[in-house]
Amino acid sequence: MKIVGIILSVVAYIFGVLFILAAFGDPFVGSNLVIGFILLVIGSVIMIIVTRKSKAEKESKNVTYNIDLGGEIKTSKMVCQKCGAPLGKDDITLVAGVPTVTCPYCGVSYQVTEEPKW
């Protein structure tokens, strides 16, 4: 629907410009000038309506990453590499797509790395 609206808008612009140019021929035809401006306004209105974003598109979207871990998984408590304080899930954030841990006690930040499985 958006593409059809853009095509109609461009066609209205083209005919509007052609009518305006035709108005200044010999003899001057004022009705062509009026029709040209009306077509330019119609093309502009169609373009505004088609390119306007809906409320759903304006709202931010949450992205959830699901990680499928293969093999046997062992969990252990995370501790800060600098001060040894216990870390929780709230201390892990994504920074530029990389999981990063920030210690609430000493303030140090570092990337979460995975040890090789071999």
Buried (B, 14 or more C-beta within 10 A) or exposed (E): EEEEBBEBBEEBBEBBBBBBEEBEEEEEBEEBBEBBBEBBEBBBEBBEEBEEEEEEEEEEEEEEEEEEEEEEEEEEEBEBEEEEBEBEEEBEEEEEEEEBBBBEEEEEEEEEEEEEEE
